[in-house]
Amino acid sequence: MNPSAMTAAHPELAFDTRVRVTNNKNGRSVIVRINDRGPFTKGRIIDLSRAAAVKLGYMQSGHTLVCIELIG
């Protein structure tokens, strides 16, 4: 996964699927493209690139609760 791209890893969604991910704590959202399998930490439903985490405002904590919406 390219850390500077707006991408994500998900265990079931098809590659190139676009999803809107919203940070439940601050309401910020981004659109990312699924380009990898994951998540790579047990209990998570999606892994986001560093760029997406920064835009969502949770880079310092490393994780947050999110809502995922399929685009298209």
PDB file of N, H, CA, C and O in Angstrom:
ATOM      1  N   MET A   1       0.851  -1.167   0.000  1.00  0.00           N
ATOM      2  CA  MET A   1       0.000   0.000   0.000  1.00  0.00           C
ATOM      3  C   MET A   1       0.903   1.238   0.000  1.00  0.00           C
ATOM      4  O   MET A   1       1.834   1.332   0.800  1.00  0.00           O
ATOM      5  N   ASN A   2       0.628   2.172  -0.888  1.00  0.00           N
ATOM      6  H   ASN A   2      -0.128   2.096  -1.538  1.00  0.00           H
ATOM      7  CA  ASN A   2       1.384   3.414  -0.983  1.00  0.00           C
ATOM      8  C   ASN A   2       0.910   4.365   0.119  1.00  0.00           C
ATOM      9  O   ASN A   2      -0.251   4.774   0.105  1.00  0.00           O
ATOM     10  N   PRO A   3       1.778   4.728   1.077  1.00  0.00           N
ATOM     11  CA  PRO A   3       1.331   5.555   2.199  1.00  0.00           C
ATOM     12  C   PRO A   3       0.887   6.963   1.817  1.00  0.00           C
ATOM     13  O   PRO A   3       0.163   7.606   2.578  1.00  0.00           O
ATOM     14  N   SER A   4       1.309   7.453   0.649  1.00  0.00           N
ATOM     15  H   SER A   4       1.897   6.931   0.031  1.00  0.00           H
ATOM     16  CA  SER A   4       0.919   8.814   0.262  1.00  0.00           C
ATOM     17  C   SER A   4      -0.308   8.850  -0.653  1.00  0.00           C
ATOM     18  O   SER A   4      -0.773   9.930  -1.018  1.00  0.00           O
ATOM     19  N   ALA A   5      -0.828   7.701  -1.018  1.00  0.00           N
ATOM     20  H   ALA A   5      -0.451   6.824  -0.721  1.00  0.00           H
ATOM     21  CA  ALA A   5      -2.033   7.625  -1.859  1.00  0.00           C
ATOM     22  C   ALA A   5      -3.264   7.468  -0.975  1.00  0.00           C
ATOM     23  O   ALA A   5      -3.161   7.040   0.175  1.00  0.00           O
ATOM     24  N   MET A   6      -4.418   7.812  -1.514  1.00  0.00           N
ATOM     25  H   MET A   6      -4.502   8.160  -2.448  1.00  0.00           H
ATOM     26  CA  MET A   6      -5.679   7.667  -0.782  1.00  0.00           C
ATOM     27  C   MET A   6      -6.224   6.267  -1.060  1.00  0.00           C
ATOM     28  O   MET A   6      -7.128   6.082  -1.875  1.00  0.00           O
ATOM     29  N   THR A   7      -5.648   5.285  -0.359  1.00  0.00           N
ATOM     30  H   THR A   7      -4.914   5.435   0.303  1.00  0.00           H
ATOM     31  CA  THR A   7      -5.978   3.884  -0.597  1.00  0.00           C
ATOM     32  C   THR A   7      -6.269   3.176   0.719  1.00  0.00           C
ATOM     33  O   THR A   7      -6.063   3.719   1.804  1.00  0.00           O
ATOM     34  N   ALA A   8      -6.763   1.920   0.583  1.00  0.00           N
ATOM     35  H   ALA A   8      -6.931   1.479  -0.299  1.00  0.00           H
ATOM     36  CA  ALA A   8      -7.104   1.139   1.762  1.00  0.00           C
ATOM     37  C   ALA A   8      -7.009  -0.355   1.461  1.00  0.00           C
ATOM     38  O   ALA A   8      -7.004  -0.780   0.305  1.00  0.00           O
ATOM     39  N   ALA A   9      -6.935  -1.132   2.533  1.00  0.00           N
ATOM     40  H   ALA A   9      -6.939  -0.787   3.472  1.00  0.00           H
ATOM     41  CA  ALA A   9      -6.961  -2.591   2.443  1.00  0.00           C
ATOM     42  C   ALA A   9      -8.246  -3.080   3.106  1.00  0.00           C
ATOM     43  O   ALA A   9      -8.613  -2.625   4.190  1.00  0.00           O
ATOM     44  N   HIS A  10      -8.923  -4.013   2.437  1.00  0.00           N
ATOM     45  H   HIS A  10      -8.625  -4.382   1.556  1.00  0.00           H
ATOM     46  CA  HIS A  10     -10.171  -4.574   2.967  1.00  0.00           C
ATOM     47  C   HIS A  10     -10.211  -6.051   2.602  1.00  0.00           C
ATOM     48  O   HIS A  10      -9.784  -6.416   1.507  1.00  0.00           O
ATOM     49  N   PRO A  11     -10.715  -6.919   3.492  1.00  0.00           N
ATOM     50  CA  PRO A  11     -10.670  -8.360   3.242  1.00  0.00           C
ATOM     51  C   PRO A  11     -11.619  -8.870   2.160  1.00  0.00           C
ATOM     52  O   PRO A  11     -11.368  -9.931   1.588  1.00  0.00           O
ATOM     53  N   GLU A  12     -12.704  -8.146   1.861  1.00  0.00           N
ATOM     54  H   GLU A  12     -12.908  -7.285   2.326  1.00  0.00           H
ATOM     55  CA  GLU A  12     -13.717  -8.681   0.951  1.00  0.00           C
ATOM     56  C   GLU A  12     -14.032  -7.815  -0.258  1.00  0.00           C
ATOM     57  O   GLU A  12     -14.397  -8.346  -1.307  1.00  0.00           O
ATOM     58  N   LEU A  13     -13.904  -6.519  -0.146  1.00  0.00           N
ATOM     59  H   LEU A  13     -13.608  -6.088   0.706  1.00  0.00           H
ATOM     60  CA  LEU A  13     -14.265  -5.649  -1.269  1.00  0.00           C
ATOM     61  C   LEU A  13     -13.293  -5.842  -2.430  1.00  0.00           C
ATOM     62  O   LEU A  13     -12.098  -6.061  -2.231  1.00  0.00           O
ATOM     63  N   ALA A  14     -13.828  -5.756  -3.641  1.00  0.00           N
ATOM     64  H   ALA A  14     -14.798  -5.578  -3.803  1.00  0.00           H
ATOM     65  CA  ALA A  14     -13.015  -5.934  -4.843  1.00  0.00           C
ATOM     66  C   ALA A  14     -11.998  -4.803  -4.989  1.00  0.00           C
ATOM     67  O   ALA A  14     -12.255  -3.665  -4.599  1.00  0.00           O
ATOM     68  N   PHE A  15     -10.852  -5.133  -5.551  1.00  0.00           N
ATOM     69  H   PHE A  15     -10.642  -6.058  -5.869  1.00  0.00           H
ATOM     70  CA  PHE A  15      -9.849  -4.114  -5.840  1.00  0.00           C
ATOM     71  C   PHE A  15     -10.466  -3.055  -6.752  1.00  0.00           C
ATOM     72  O   PHE A  15     -11.307  -3.365  -7.597  1.00  0.00           O
ATOM     73  N   ASP A  16     -10.049  -1.823  -6.578  1.00  0.00           N
ATOM     74  H   ASP A  16      -9.366  -1.570  -5.892  1.00  0.00           H
ATOM     75  CA  ASP A  16     -10.522  -0.644  -7.298  1.00  0.00           C
ATOM     76  C   ASP A  16     -11.901  -0.171  -6.851  1.00  0.00           C
ATOM     77  O   ASP A  16     -12.415   0.799  -7.408  1.00  0.00           O
ATOM     78  N   THR A  17     -12.517  -0.819  -5.869  1.00  0.00           N
ATOM     79  H   THR A  17     -12.100  -1.607  -5.416  1.00  0.00           H
ATOM     80  CA  THR A  17     -13.757  -0.313  -5.285  1.00  0.00           C
ATOM     81  C   THR A  17     -13.434   0.975  -4.539  1.00  0.00           C
ATOM     82  O   THR A  17     -12.405   1.072  -3.870  1.00  0.00           O
ATOM     83  N   ARG A  18     -14.303   1.950  -4.654  1.00  0.00           N
ATOM     84  H   ARG A  18     -15.139   1.872  -5.197  1.00  0.00           H
ATOM     85  CA  ARG A  18     -14.127   3.205  -3.925  1.00  0.00           C
ATOM     86  C   ARG A  18     -15.127   3.256  -2.777  1.00  0.00           C
ATOM     87  O   ARG A  18     -16.299   2.914  -2.932  1.00  0.00           O
ATOM     88  N   VAL A  19     -14.634   3.690  -1.624  1.00  0.00           N
ATOM     89  H   VAL A  19     -13.681   3.968  -1.498  1.00  0.00           H
ATOM     90  CA  VAL A  19     -15.474   3.808  -0.441  1.00  0.00           C
ATOM     91  C   VAL A  19     -15.229   5.154   0.235  1.00  0.00           C
ATOM     92  O   VAL A  19     -14.121   5.689   0.201  1.00  0.00           O
ATOM     93  N   ARG A  20     -16.276   5.686   0.846  1.00  0.00           N
ATOM     94  H   ARG A  20     -17.176   5.251   0.873  1.00  0.00           H
ATOM     95  CA  ARG A  20     -16.142   6.879   1.675  1.00  0.00           C
ATOM     96  C   ARG A  20     -15.958   6.388   3.103  1.00  0.00           C
ATOM     97  O   ARG A  20     -16.763   5.607   3.611  1.00  0.00           O
ATOM     98  N   VAL A  21     -14.907   6.845   3.737  1.00  0.00           N
ATOM     99  H   VAL A  21     -14.252   7.480   3.325  1.00  0.00           H
ATOM    100  CA  VAL A  21     -14.623   6.486   5.123  1.00  0.00           C
ATOM    101  C   VAL A  21     -14.765   7.753   5.959  1.00  0.00           C
ATOM    102  O   VAL A  21     -14.124   8.765   5.679  1.00  0.00           O
ATOM    103  N   THR A  22     -15.610   7.688   6.986  1.00  0.00           N
ATOM    104  H   THR A  22     -16.131   6.865   7.213  1.00  0.00           H
ATOM    105  CA  THR A  22     -15.861   8.838   7.847  1.00  0.00           C
ATOM    106  C   THR A  22     -15.396   8.523   9.259  1.00  0.00           C
ATOM    107  O   THR A  22     -15.729   7.476   9.814  1.00  0.00           O
ATOM    108  N   ASN A  23     -14.625   9.436   9.834  1.00  0.00           N
ATOM    109  H   ASN A  23     -14.354  10.287   9.383  1.00  0.00           H
ATOM    110  CA  ASN A  23     -14.175   9.318  11.211  1.00  0.00           C
ATOM    111  C   ASN A  23     -15.368   9.646  12.104  1.00  0.00           C
ATOM    112  O   ASN A  23     -15.884  10.763  12.064  1.00  0.00           O
ATOM    113  N   ASN A  24     -15.806   8.685  12.905  1.00  0.00           N
ATOM    114  H   ASN A  24     -15.387   7.778  12.937  1.00  0.00           H
ATOM    115  CA  ASN A  24     -16.970   8.880  13.769  1.00  0.00           C
ATOM    116  C   ASN A  24     -16.742   9.930  14.849  1.00  0.00           C
ATOM    117  O   ASN A  24     -17.703  10.510  15.356  1.00  0.00           O
ATOM    118  N   LYS A  25     -15.499  10.181  15.204  1.00  0.00           N
ATOM    119  H   LYS A  25     -14.719   9.710  14.792  1.00  0.00           H
ATOM    120  CA  LYS A  25     -15.211  11.125  16.296  1.00  0.00           C
ATOM    121  C   LYS A  25     -15.240  12.579  15.857  1.00  0.00           C
ATOM    122  O   LYS A  25     -15.626  13.446  16.642  1.00  0.00           O
ATOM    123  N   ASN A  26     -14.836  12.873  14.605  1.00  0.00           N
ATOM    124  H   ASN A  26     -14.523  12.169  13.968  1.00  0.00           H
ATOM    125  CA  ASN A  26     -14.771  14.279  14.194  1.00  0.00           C
ATOM    126  C   ASN A  26     -15.559  14.590  12.919  1.00  0.00           C
ATOM    127  O   ASN A  26     -15.619  15.749  12.507  1.00  0.00           O
ATOM    128  N   GLY A  27     -16.161  13.585  12.289  1.00  0.00           N
ATOM    129  H   GLY A  27     -16.113  12.643  12.623  1.00  0.00           H
ATOM    130  CA  GLY A  27     -16.994  13.802  11.114  1.00  0.00           C
ATOM    131  C   GLY A  27     -16.245  13.981   9.802  1.00  0.00           C
ATOM    132  O   GLY A  27     -16.877  14.108   8.753  1.00  0.00           O
ATOM    133  N   ARG A  28     -14.912  13.994   9.831  1.00  0.00           N
ATOM    134  H   ARG A  28     -14.399  13.891  10.683  1.00  0.00           H
ATOM    135  CA  ARG A  28     -14.143  14.134   8.591  1.00  0.00           C
ATOM    136  C   ARG A  28     -14.296  12.868   7.750  1.00  0.00           C
ATOM    137  O   ARG A  28     -14.381  11.759   8.278  1.00  0.00           O
ATOM    138  N   SER A  29     -14.329  13.060   6.420  1.00  0.00           N
ATOM    139  H   SER A  29     -14.260  13.961   5.991  1.00  0.00           H
ATOM    140  CA  SER A  29     -14.434  11.888   5.544  1.00  0.00           C
ATOM    141  C   SER A  29     -13.497  12.021   4.350  1.00  0.00           C
ATOM    142  O   SER A  29     -13.124  13.122   3.946  1.00  0.00           O
ATOM    143  N   VAL A  30     -13.128  10.866   3.798  1.00  0.00           N
ATOM    144  H   VAL A  30     -13.431   9.972   4.127  1.00  0.00           H
ATOM    145  CA  VAL A  30     -12.282  10.790   2.608  1.00  0.00           C
ATOM    146  C   VAL A  30     -12.816   9.672   1.731  1.00  0.00           C
ATOM    147  O   VAL A  30     -13.508   8.769   2.202  1.00  0.00           O
ATOM    148  N   ILE A  31     -12.487   9.746   0.458  1.00  0.00           N
ATOM    149  H   ILE A  31     -11.925  10.479   0.075  1.00  0.00           H
ATOM    150  CA  ILE A  31     -12.793   8.649  -0.454  1.00  0.00           C
ATOM    151  C   ILE A  31     -11.486   7.961  -0.778  1.00  0.00           C
ATOM    152  O   ILE A  31     -10.515   8.597  -1.190  1.00  0.00           O
ATOM    153  N   VAL A  32     -11.473   6.647  -0.587  1.00  0.00           N
ATOM    154  H   VAL A  32     -12.261   6.130  -0.252  1.00  0.00           H
ATOM    155  CA  VAL A  32     -10.272   5.852  -0.838  1.00  0.00           C
ATOM    156  C   VAL A  32     -10.589   4.727  -1.813  1.00  0.00           C
ATOM    157  O   VAL A  32     -11.744   4.337  -1.982  1.00  0.00           O
ATOM    158  N   ARG A  33      -9.552   4.218  -2.445  1.00  0.00           N
ATOM    159  H   ARG A  33      -8.613   4.535  -2.308  1.00  0.00           H
ATOM    160  CA  ARG A  33      -9.671   3.096  -3.377  1.00  0.00           C
ATOM    161  C   ARG A  33      -9.089   1.853  -2.714  1.00  0.00           C
ATOM    162  O   ARG A  33      -7.985   1.890  -2.171  1.00  0.00           O
ATOM    163  N   ILE A  34      -9.836   0.755  -2.762  1.00  0.00           N
ATOM    164  H   ILE A  34     -10.733   0.725  -3.203  1.00  0.00           H
ATOM    165  CA  ILE A  34      -9.347  -0.509  -2.218  1.00  0.00           C
ATOM    166  C   ILE A  34      -8.305  -1.058  -3.188  1.00  0.00           C
ATOM    167  O   ILE A  34      -8.591  -1.261  -4.368  1.00  0.00           O
ATOM    168  N   ASN A  35      -7.095  -1.296  -2.685  1.00  0.00           N
ATOM    169  H   ASN A  35      -6.862  -1.130  -1.727  1.00  0.00           H
ATOM    170  CA  ASN A  35      -6.030  -1.802  -3.556  1.00  0.00           C
ATOM    171  C   ASN A  35      -5.211  -2.893  -2.891  1.00  0.00           C
ATOM    172  O   ASN A  35      -4.139  -3.251  -3.380  1.00  0.00           O
ATOM    173  N   ASP A  36      -5.710  -3.428  -1.772  1.00  0.00           N
ATOM    174  H   ASP A  36      -6.580  -3.138  -1.375  1.00  0.00           H
ATOM    175  CA  ASP A  36      -4.932  -4.424  -1.040  1.00  0.00           C
ATOM    176  C   ASP A  36      -5.878  -5.249  -0.181  1.00  0.00           C
ATOM    177  O   ASP A  36      -7.025  -4.865   0.049  1.00  0.00           O
ATOM    178  N   ARG A  37      -5.388  -6.373   0.284  1.00  0.00           N
ATOM    179  H   ARG A  37      -4.456  -6.685   0.097  1.00  0.00           H
ATOM    180  CA  ARG A  37      -6.131  -7.198   1.234  1.00  0.00           C
ATOM    181  C   ARG A  37      -5.688  -6.828   2.639  1.00  0.00           C
ATOM    182  O   ARG A  37      -4.586  -6.314   2.829  1.00  0.00           O
ATOM    183  N   GLY A  38      -6.501  -7.074   3.582  1.00  0.00           N
ATOM    184  H   GLY A  38      -7.396  -7.492   3.428  1.00  0.00           H
ATOM    185  CA  GLY A  38      -6.210  -6.733   4.971  1.00  0.00           C
ATOM    186  C   GLY A  38      -7.538  -6.746   5.701  1.00  0.00           C
ATOM    187  O   GLY A  38      -8.481  -7.341   5.180  1.00  0.00           O
ATOM    188  N   PRO A  39      -7.679  -6.155   6.829  1.00  0.00           N
ATOM    189  CA  PRO A  39      -6.640  -5.435   7.547  1.00  0.00           C
ATOM    190  C   PRO A  39      -5.633  -6.399   8.161  1.00  0.00           C
ATOM    191  O   PRO A  39      -5.861  -7.606   8.247  1.00  0.00           O
ATOM    192  N   PHE A  40      -4.548  -5.843   8.571  1.00  0.00           N
ATOM    193  H   PHE A  40      -4.363  -4.863   8.502  1.00  0.00           H
ATOM    194  CA  PHE A  40      -3.439  -6.654   9.042  1.00  0.00           C
ATOM    195  C   PHE A  40      -3.335  -6.697  10.556  1.00  0.00           C
ATOM    196  O   PHE A  40      -2.413  -7.302  11.103  1.00  0.00           O
ATOM    197  N   THR A  41      -4.276  -6.058  11.231  1.00  0.00           N
ATOM    198  H   THR A  41      -5.025  -5.567  10.787  1.00  0.00           H
ATOM    199  CA  THR A  41      -4.363  -6.110  12.682  1.00  0.00           C
ATOM    200  C   THR A  41      -5.727  -6.692  13.046  1.00  0.00           C
ATOM    201  O   THR A  41      -6.760  -6.228  12.561  1.00  0.00           O
ATOM    202  N   LYS A  42      -5.719  -7.698  13.893  1.00  0.00           N
ATOM    203  H   LYS A  42      -4.881  -8.075  14.286  1.00  0.00           H
ATOM    204  CA  LYS A  42      -6.958  -8.377  14.285  1.00  0.00           C
ATOM    205  C   LYS A  42      -7.966  -7.393  14.870  1.00  0.00           C
ATOM    206  O   LYS A  42      -7.605  -6.510  15.647  1.00  0.00           O
ATOM    207  N   GLY A  43      -9.228  -7.552  14.491  1.00  0.00           N
ATOM    208  H   GLY A  43      -9.522  -8.270  13.860  1.00  0.00           H
ATOM    209  CA  GLY A  43     -10.304  -6.730  15.021  1.00  0.00           C
ATOM    210  C   GLY A  43     -10.616  -5.492  14.201  1.00  0.00           C
ATOM    211  O   GLY A  43     -11.589  -4.798  14.492  1.00  0.00           O
ATOM    212  N   ARG A  44      -9.827  -5.200  13.195  1.00  0.00           N
ATOM    213  H   ARG A  44      -9.036  -5.765  12.959  1.00  0.00           H
ATOM    214  CA  ARG A  44     -10.088  -4.032  12.346  1.00  0.00           C
ATOM    215  C   ARG A  44     -10.818  -4.469  11.087  1.00  0.00           C
ATOM    216  O   ARG A  44     -10.648  -5.595  10.618  1.00  0.00           O
ATOM    217  N   ILE A  45     -11.639  -3.567  10.541  1.00  0.00           N
ATOM    218  H   ILE A  45     -11.777  -2.652  10.922  1.00  0.00           H
ATOM    219  CA  ILE A  45     -12.375  -3.898   9.326  1.00  0.00           C
ATOM    220  C   ILE A  45     -11.747  -3.295   8.077  1.00  0.00           C
ATOM    221  O   ILE A  45     -12.055  -3.715   6.962  1.00  0.00           O
ATOM    222  N   ILE A  46     -10.859  -2.301   8.260  1.00  0.00           N
ATOM    223  H   ILE A  46     -10.609  -1.959   9.166  1.00  0.00           H
ATOM    224  CA  ILE A  46     -10.217  -1.664   7.119  1.00  0.00           C
ATOM    225  C   ILE A  46      -8.882  -1.072   7.584  1.00  0.00           C
ATOM    226  O   ILE A  46      -8.771  -0.588   8.711  1.00  0.00           O
ATOM    227  N   ASP A  47      -7.883  -1.114   6.721  1.00  0.00           N
ATOM    228  H   ASP A  47      -7.973  -1.508   5.806  1.00  0.00           H
ATOM    229  CA  ASP A  47      -6.613  -0.433   6.960  1.00  0.00           C
ATOM    230  C   ASP A  47      -6.502   0.694   5.953  1.00  0.00           C
ATOM    231  O   ASP A  47      -6.680   0.477   4.755  1.00  0.00           O
ATOM    232  N   LEU A  48      -6.209   1.894   6.427  1.00  0.00           N
ATOM    233  H   LEU A  48      -6.065   2.070   7.401  1.00  0.00           H
ATOM    234  CA  LEU A  48      -6.100   3.054   5.546  1.00  0.00           C
ATOM    235  C   LEU A  48      -4.652   3.483   5.378  1.00  0.00           C
ATOM    236  O   LEU A  48      -3.819   3.262   6.258  1.00  0.00           O
ATOM    237  N   SER A  49      -4.366   4.093   4.251  1.00  0.00           N
ATOM    238  H   SER A  49      -5.042   4.272   3.536  1.00  0.00           H
ATOM    239  CA  SER A  49      -3.031   4.636   4.017  1.00  0.00           C
ATOM    240  C   SER A  49      -2.753   5.773   4.994  1.00  0.00           C
ATOM    241  O   SER A  49      -3.668   6.310   5.618  1.00  0.00           O
ATOM    242  N   ARG A  50      -1.485   6.127   5.114  1.00  0.00           N
ATOM    243  H   ARG A  50      -0.742   5.690   4.607  1.00  0.00           H
ATOM    244  CA  ARG A  50      -1.084   7.234   5.982  1.00  0.00           C
ATOM    245  C   ARG A  50      -1.780   8.529   5.552  1.00  0.00           C
ATOM    246  O   ARG A  50      -2.241   9.296   6.398  1.00  0.00           O
ATOM    247  N   ALA A  51      -1.857   8.773   4.244  1.00  0.00           N
ATOM    248  H   ALA A  51      -1.483   8.151   3.557  1.00  0.00           H
ATOM    249  CA  ALA A  51      -2.494   9.996   3.738  1.00  0.00           C
ATOM    250  C   ALA A  51      -3.955  10.071   4.173  1.00  0.00           C
ATOM    251  O   ALA A  51      -4.424  11.135   4.579  1.00  0.00           O
ATOM    252  N   ALA A  52      -4.672   8.965   4.094  1.00  0.00           N
ATOM    253  H   ALA A  52      -4.292   8.101   3.764  1.00  0.00           H
ATOM    254  CA  ALA A  52      -6.074   8.940   4.514  1.00  0.00           C
ATOM    255  C   ALA A  52      -6.193   9.164   6.020  1.00  0.00           C
ATOM    256  O   ALA A  52      -7.077   9.892   6.469  1.00  0.00           O
ATOM    257  N   ALA A  53      -5.311   8.544   6.799  1.00  0.00           N
ATOM    258  H   ALA A  53      -4.592   7.952   6.433  1.00  0.00           H
ATOM    259  CA  ALA A  53      -5.335   8.713   8.255  1.00  0.00           C
ATOM    260  C   ALA A  53      -5.090  10.168   8.649  1.00  0.00           C
ATOM    261  O   ALA A  53      -5.732  10.682   9.565  1.00  0.00           O
ATOM    262  N   VAL A  54      -4.170  10.824   7.964  1.00  0.00           N
ATOM    263  H   VAL A  54      -3.649  10.407   7.220  1.00  0.00           H
ATOM    264  CA  VAL A  54      -3.885  12.240   8.250  1.00  0.00           C
ATOM    265  C   VAL A  54      -5.114  13.085   7.956  1.00  0.00           C
ATOM    266  O   VAL A  54      -5.501  13.919   8.775  1.00  0.00           O
ATOM    267  N   LYS A  55      -5.735  12.881   6.793  1.00  0.00           N
ATOM    268  H   LYS A  55      -5.421  12.203   6.128  1.00  0.00           H
ATOM    269  CA  LYS A  55      -6.917  13.675   6.429  1.00  0.00           C
ATOM    270  C   LYS A  55      -8.087  13.418   7.377  1.00  0.00           C
ATOM    271  O   LYS A  55      -8.887  14.318   7.631  1.00  0.00           O
ATOM    272  N   LEU A  56      -8.192  12.200   7.898  1.00  0.00           N
ATOM    273  H   LEU A  56      -7.543  11.469   7.692  1.00  0.00           H
ATOM    274  CA  LEU A  56      -9.268  11.881   8.833  1.00  0.00           C
ATOM    275  C   LEU A  56      -8.951  12.352  10.255  1.00  0.00           C
ATOM    276  O   LEU A  56      -9.825  12.339  11.122  1.00  0.00           O
ATOM    277  N   GLY A  57      -7.710  12.766  10.496  1.00  0.00           N
ATOM    278  H   GLY A  57      -7.000  12.776   9.792  1.00  0.00           H
ATOM    279  CA  GLY A  57      -7.359  13.346  11.786  1.00  0.00           C
ATOM    280  C   GLY A  57      -7.089  12.361  12.899  1.00  0.00           C
ATOM    281  O   GLY A  57      -7.277  12.697  14.068  1.00  0.00           O
ATOM    282  N   TYR A  58      -6.647  11.137  12.574  1.00  0.00           N
ATOM    283  H   TYR A  58      -6.494  10.863  11.624  1.00  0.00           H
ATOM    284  CA  TYR A  58      -6.358  10.185  13.642  1.00  0.00           C
ATOM    285  C   TYR A  58      -4.939   9.614  13.569  1.00  0.00           C
ATOM    286  O   TYR A  58      -4.648   8.604  14.211  1.00  0.00           O
ATOM    287  N   MET A  59      -4.071  10.237  12.808  1.00  0.00           N
ATOM    288  H   MET A  59      -4.307  11.057  12.287  1.00  0.00           H
ATOM    289  CA  MET A  59      -2.717   9.716  12.631  1.00  0.00           C
ATOM    290  C   MET A  59      -1.994   9.540  13.964  1.00  0.00           C
ATOM    291  O   MET A  59      -1.281   8.552  14.141  1.00  0.00           O
ATOM    292  N   GLN A  60      -2.154  10.455  14.888  1.00  0.00           N
ATOM    293  H   GLN A  60      -2.733  11.257  14.744  1.00  0.00           H
ATOM    294  CA  GLN A  60      -1.435  10.379  16.168  1.00  0.00           C
ATOM    295  C   GLN A  60      -1.861   9.172  17.003  1.00  0.00           C
ATOM    296  O   GLN A  60      -1.022   8.541  17.646  1.00  0.00           O
ATOM    297  N   SER A  61      -3.135   8.849  16.999  1.00  0.00           N
ATOM    298  H   SER A  61      -3.817   9.361  16.476  1.00  0.00           H
ATOM    299  CA  SER A  61      -3.615   7.726  17.821  1.00  0.00           C
ATOM    300  C   SER A  61      -3.416   6.382  17.140  1.00  0.00           C
ATOM    301  O   SER A  61      -3.326   5.354  17.812  1.00  0.00           O
ATOM    302  N   GLY A  62      -3.346   6.380  15.811  1.00  0.00           N
ATOM    303  H   GLY A  62      -3.419   7.215  15.266  1.00  0.00           H
ATOM    304  CA  GLY A  62      -3.116   5.135  15.087  1.00  0.00           C
ATOM    305  C   GLY A  62      -4.373   4.373  14.712  1.00  0.00           C
ATOM    306  O   GLY A  62      -4.325   3.494  13.852  1.00  0.00           O
ATOM    307  N   HIS A  63      -5.498   4.692  15.338  1.00  0.00           N
ATOM    308  H   HIS A  63      -5.537   5.406  16.037  1.00  0.00           H
ATOM    309  CA  HIS A  63      -6.759   4.038  14.994  1.00  0.00           C
ATOM    310  C   HIS A  63      -7.934   4.883  15.481  1.00  0.00           C
ATOM    311  O   HIS A  63      -7.788   5.728  16.364  1.00  0.00           O
ATOM    312  N   THR A  64      -9.089   4.639  14.891  1.00  0.00           N
ATOM    313  H   THR A  64      -9.207   3.952  14.173  1.00  0.00           H
ATOM    314  CA  THR A  64     -10.317   5.333  15.289  1.00  0.00           C
ATOM    315  C   THR A  64     -11.517   4.531  14.800  1.00  0.00           C
ATOM    316  O   THR A  64     -11.362   3.625  13.981  1.00  0.00           O
ATOM    317  N   LEU A  65     -12.678   4.845  15.277  1.00  0.00           N
ATOM    318  H   LEU A  65     -12.804   5.581  15.942  1.00  0.00           H
ATOM    319  CA  LEU A  65     -13.908   4.227  14.785  1.00  0.00           C
ATOM    320  C   LEU A  65     -14.338   4.951  13.521  1.00  0.00           C
ATOM    321  O   LEU A  65     -14.339   6.181  13.474  1.00  0.00           O
ATOM    322  N   VAL A  66     -14.705   4.187  12.490  1.00  0.00           N
ATOM    323  H   VAL A  66     -14.705   3.188  12.527  1.00  0.00           H
ATOM    324  CA  VAL A  66     -15.101   4.784  11.221  1.00  0.00           C
ATOM    325  C   VAL A  66     -16.392   4.159  10.697  1.00  0.00           C
ATOM    326  O   VAL A  66     -16.799   3.072  11.107  1.00  0.00           O
ATOM    327  N   CYS A  67     -17.014   4.887   9.783  1.00  0.00           N
ATOM    328  H   CYS A  67     -16.683   5.770   9.450  1.00  0.00           H
ATOM    329  CA  CYS A  67     -18.153   4.406   9.012  1.00  0.00           C
ATOM    330  C   CYS A  67     -17.673   4.260   7.590  1.00  0.00           C
ATOM    331  O   CYS A  67     -16.980   5.140   7.079  1.00  0.00           O
ATOM    332  N   ILE A  68     -18.030   3.153   6.930  1.00  0.00           N
ATOM    333  H   ILE A  68     -18.593   2.438   7.345  1.00  0.00           H
ATOM    334  CA  ILE A  68     -17.619   2.903   5.542  1.00  0.00           C
ATOM    335  C   ILE A  68     -18.847   2.851   4.660  1.00  0.00           C
ATOM    336  O   ILE A  68     -19.796   2.118   4.940  1.00  0.00           O
ATOM    337  N   GLU A  69     -18.825   3.645   3.576  1.00  0.00           N
ATOM    338  H   GLU A  69     -18.054   4.240   3.349  1.00  0.00           H
ATOM    339  CA  GLU A  69     -19.931   3.667   2.616  1.00  0.00           C
ATOM    340  C   GLU A  69     -19.396   3.349   1.233  1.00  0.00           C
ATOM    341  O   GLU A  69     -18.413   3.944   0.790  1.00  0.00           O
ATOM    342  N   LEU A  70     -20.034   2.420   0.554  1.00  0.00           N
ATOM    343  H   LEU A  70     -20.832   1.936   0.914  1.00  0.00           H
ATOM    344  CA  LEU A  70     -19.667   2.062  -0.813  1.00  0.00           C
ATOM    345  C   LEU A  70     -20.051   3.196  -1.751  1.00  0.00           C
ATOM    346  O   LEU A  70     -21.156   3.730  -1.654  1.00  0.00           O
ATOM    347  N   ILE A  71     -19.148   3.572  -2.664  1.00  0.00           N
ATOM    348  H   ILE A  71     -18.251   3.138  -2.743  1.00  0.00           H
ATOM    349  CA  ILE A  71     -19.398   4.635  -3.643  1.00  0.00           C
ATOM    350  C   ILE A  71     -19.702   3.982  -4.982  1.00  0.00           C
ATOM    351  O   ILE A  71     -18.995   3.070  -5.411  1.00  0.00           O
ATOM    352  N   GLY A  72     -20.756   4.450  -5.641  1.00  0.00           N
ATOM    353  H   GLY A  72     -21.330   5.191  -5.293  1.00  0.00           H
ATOM    354  CA  GLY A  72     -21.054   3.973  -6.997  1.00  0.00           C
ATOM    355  C   GLY A  72     -21.964   2.857  -7.078  1.00  0.00           C
ATOM    356  O   GLY A  72     -22.271   2.390  -8.175  1.00  0.00           O
TER     357      GLY A  72
END
